[in-house]
Amino acid sequence: MTTPLHEFTETLETHAARYGVQLPAPELLRLRDYYEHLLKWNARLHLVAPCAPAEFATRHVLESLMACAYLPEGARACDVGSGGGLPIIPCLVARPDLSATLVEASTKKTVFLREALSHLKMQGRARVIPHRFEQIAAPECEVVTCRALESFTAMYPRLVEWSPPASRLLLFGGISFDDLMDGDQTLRGYEAVKMPDSEQRFLYVGYKK
């Protein structure tokens, strides 16, 4: 009988190439550990919507890992609205050169994030800040990532203004983001990268002036 962990890992192995991702065996095992840890917490914290292991592997982990192609070597990232750790924890697993600050307003979710980072032995490369991003100064970083910020469309102008000058924004969203970013005079350009098997989900890469 196929277990959820086996289904999750097998899906990562089978579909990684379609997402432009390479996952050696050690990274696969650590991603499985992350998924198992998240499942234990999810019932009481609602970190992500319940879904099948294969869907979590593709829609959540592999889509998150598409950001790696746009993270410069040795980049410092700031992940806003980290929630269950997506997209930044999978990126930290796949890219040992990265460091990150995770900004999350929910106290309960910050407890999970710290536990997950400790469980994966990544607490030396990442820290968690328990605040709304607009209530703090932006940490020093080259890249700002964001996947599931509440009221994302309404908060977009604040997020861009908050982000450091010349930073790169990696934002996960639908086609409506084109309208937001196309008229944004604070950007010197952007590109939209379509997710495999979806006409509605994109990784938007913005370049702040």
N, C-alpha and C positions, 0 to 999 in steps of 0.2 A: 504493500500500500504506500502510495506517495504521500509524504508528509508535507505540511506547509513550508518548512524550511528547505526541503529538497526541491519542491516546485519553484520556490523563490530563486534558489541558487541556479537551478537548471535554466530558468528563464533568462537570468543574467548572462549565463554562458552562451546561450543560443542567440540572443538578440543584441549583445553588446556591439558587434561590428556594424549593425545597421544604424546605431547611434553615434558612430565614430569613436567608440570607446574601447580601450584595451584593458582587460582585467586579469592580471596574473592570479595564480591560486591564492597567494597570501591576502590580496585585496578582496577576492571573493569571500574568503572566510571571515574577514573583518566586516564586510557588508552584511553577511549573514548574521554575525553577532549583533550588529546594529539593529537589524530587522527583528531579531528575536527579543532584544532588549525593549524595543519600541512596542512590540506586541504586549509585553507584560504590563506596560504602563498605559496603553491606549484605552483600555476598558474604563478606567476611572478618570483619565485626563482628556480624552477625546483629542488626541494630538493630530490625527488624520482621520478622514472618513473611512469606515470599514470597507475593505475590498479584498479580492482574492489575491493570494501571494504573487501570481503572475502579473496581475495588474499593478501591484505595488512595485514590483521589480522594474516594469517598463515605464509606467506613468510617473512614478515618484523618483525612483533611484536613477534609472538610465537617462530620463529627461533632465534630472538635476546634473548628472555628469556631463551633459553636453556643454555646460558652462566651462568645463576645464579647458576647452580649446581657446577660450577667451581670457583666461587667467594667466598673466605673464609669469615667467619664472620667478620664484621667490616672492610672489605678490602677498601683500597684506590685504585681506578682504574684511569688509564689514557686512554682516548679514542682518538685515532688518526684518523683524517679525519672524524670528527663527522657528517658533512653534515646536514641531517635532524634529527640527534639525535639518530641514530641507530648504535649499539645496546644499547647504555648506558642509554638513557632516560627510555625505558621500564624497564631496570634492576633497575634503581633508584626508579621507581614507585613500583616495586614488592618487593624491599629489602630496607626498611628504614634504615638499619644499614650501607649501603654503602655511600661512598663519591666519588667524581670524578672530574677530570680535563678534559675538552673537548678541544682538539686541532684541530683547523680548519683554513685553509689558506684563505678561501673566506670570505671577510669582510661582504658581504650580508648575508651569511649563519650564521655568528657569531651573527648578529643582531637577526635572527630568534631564534637561540639557547638560547640567553639570554632572549628573550621574552617568549619562551616556558618554561624555568626553572622558570621564575617569575610567569607565569600563573599557573604552577603546584605547586607553593610555595616550590620550591626545591633549590632556589638560595643560601640558607645557607649551602647546602651540595655539591654544584657543582659550578665550575667557568669555564669560557671560555677564552682560550688563542688564539688570532687571528694571528697565525703564522704557517708556515710549521714546522713540528716536527723537521726536521734536522737543523733548524735555532735556536733552543733553547735547553737548557739542559733539560733532562727528569725530570719532577716533582717527588717528593718522592711518590712512589706507590709500591704496591705489585703485581698489575696486569695491563697489557697493553692489551687493546682491539682494534680491527680494523676490519671493515666490508667492507669498500668501498674506500680504498685508490687508487688514480689514479696511473696507472702503478705499480700495487701491486707487480707483480713478480719481476720487476726490482728494486723496492724499498725495498723488503724484507730484504736483507742483512743490509741495513742502519737501518731499523726499529729494527732488533734484536740487532745490535751493540748499538743502542741508548737506548734500554730498560735497566732498572737498573739490576745489578747482582742479581741472584736468583729470579728474577721476573717470573711470569706466563704469557704466551702470549695466548690470546684467539683470534684466527684469523678465519674469515669466508672466505671460498674459495672453489675452485673446486679440483678435484682429482690431478691436476698438483702440488698442494702444497706438496704432498707426496715426490716428487723429491727434492723440495726445503729443506724440513725439515729433510729428511732422511740423507742427506749428511752434515748437519749443525753441525760442531764440537763445536759450542758455546752452543748447547743444550745438556742436560743430558738425554733427551728423549722427546717423544711427543705421542699423541694419536689422532686419527681421529674419530669424532663422526658424523655418517651420519644423515642427516635431514630426518624426516618422509616424505614419498611420493616423494623422490628424490634420484636418483642414482648419481647425479652430485654435490650436495652441501653438504659441511661438515663444522663442527666446529672443527678446529684444536687447540689442547691444547698443547702448548710447555712449557718446563721447562728449563729456562736458568740456566747455571752453575753459 
